[in-house]
């Protein structure tokens, strides 16, 4: 561990360490999910406006790029959820050398969830 160089940003974390990247993915997925929320609430408001408004949106949502965005959204949700589980593990479990393995497992599960959704859509 002596050959790892630590930077002063953020908070002395090593940018090359897998846990740093888990931190970045968790934060970015949270920000992107927060940016998606207004779109989600707008879509829900279409149901209140009437059946025609919601039906026109649902026809638009069948576009391939929208489906690709849905897959990305599911991957973001899975990554953010697994990042939260990782943080809970950091707080409540003895956390030492197997940390890298757990981080890899989190990313693998996130990818598997996204691919499962993709296979379901095809």
C-alpha positions in Angstrom: 0.0 0.0 0.0 3.1 2.3 0.3 3.2 2.8 -3.5 -0.3 4.3 -3.7 -0.1 8.1 -4.1 -2.7 10.1 -2.2 -4.1 13.3 -3.5 -5.4 16.2 -1.5 -8.8 16.0 -3.3 -11.3 14.8 -2.1 -10.4 14.5 1.5 -7.1 12.6 0.9 -8.6 9.8 -1.1 -6.5 7.9 -3.6 -8.0 8.5 -7.1 -6.8 5.1 -8.4 -8.4 3.1 -5.5 -11.6 1.2 -6.5 -13.4 2.6 -3.5 -12.8 6.1 -4.7 -14.5 5.2 -8.0 -17.4 3.5 -6.1 -17.8 6.9 -4.3 -17.8 8.8 -7.6 -20.3 6.4 -9.2 -22.6 6.6 -6.2 -22.5 10.4 -6.2 -23.0 10.8 -10.0 -25.8 8.2 -10.1 -27.5 10.1 -7.3 -27.2 13.4 -9.1 -28.4 12.0 -12.4 -31.4 10.3 -10.6 -32.2 13.6 -9.0 -32.2 15.3 -12.4 -34.6 12.6 -13.7 -37.1 13.2 -10.9 -38.8 16.3 -12.5 -39.3 14.3 -15.7 -40.8 11.5 -13.7 -43.2 13.8 -11.9 -44.2 15.5 -15.2 -45.0 12.1 -16.6 -47.1 11.3 -13.6 -48.9 14.6 -14.0 -49.9 13.6 -17.5 -52.1 10.8 -16.0 -54.0 13.5 -14.0 -54.4 15.6 -17.2 -56.3 12.9 -18.9 -56.0 9.6 -20.8 -55.1 11.3 -24.2 -52.1 13.2 -22.8 -50.7 10.0 -21.1 -51.4 7.9 -24.2 -49.5 10.4 -26.5 -46.5 10.3 -24.1 -46.6 6.5 -24.0 -46.5 6.3 -27.8 -43.5 8.6 -27.7 -41.8 6.5 -25.1 -41.7 3.5 -27.5 -38.8 5.1 -29.4 -35.5 3.1 -29.3 -33.5 5.9 -27.7 -36.1 6.2 -24.9 -35.8 2.5 -24.3 -32.0 2.9 -24.1 -32.5 5.7 -21.6 -34.7 3.4 -19.5 -31.9 0.8 -19.5 -29.5 3.5 -18.4 -31.9 4.6 -15.7 -32.2 1.0 -14.3 -28.4 0.7 -14.3 -28.2 4.1 -12.4 -30.8 2.9 -9.9 -29.0 -0.4 -9.4 -25.6 1.3 -9.1 -26.9 3.9 -6.6 -28.7 1.2 -4.5 -25.7 -1.0 -4.4 -23.5 2.0 -3.5 -25.8 2.7 -0.6 -25.6 -0.9 0.5 -21.8 -0.6 0.3 -21.9 2.5 2.5 -24.0 0.6 5.0 -21.5 -2.2 5.0 -18.7 0.3 5.6 -20.6 1.7 8.5 -21.8 -1.5 10.2 -19.5 -4.4 9.1 -15.8 -5.1 9.7 -14.3 -3.7 6.5 -10.8 -4.5 5.5 -9.0 -6.3 2.7 -12.0 -7.7 0.9 -13.3 -4.2 0.1 -12.1 -4.3 -3.5 -14.0 -7.6 -4.1 -17.2 -6.1 -2.7 -16.9 -3.0 -4.9 -16.4 -5.2 -8.0 -19.4 -7.3 -6.9 -21.5 -4.1 -6.6 -20.6 -3.0 -10.2 -21.2 -6.6 -11.5 -24.7 -6.7 -9.9 -25.5 -3.3 -11.3 -24.5 -4.4 -14.8 -26.4 -7.7 -14.5 -29.6 -5.8 -13.5 -29.3 -3.5 -16.5 -28.6 -6.4 -18.9 -31.5 -8.4 -17.5 -33.8 -5.5 -18.2 -32.3 -5.2 -21.7 -32.9 -8.9 -22.4 -36.5 -8.5 -21.1 -37.1 -5.7 -23.6 -35.8 -7.6 -26.6 
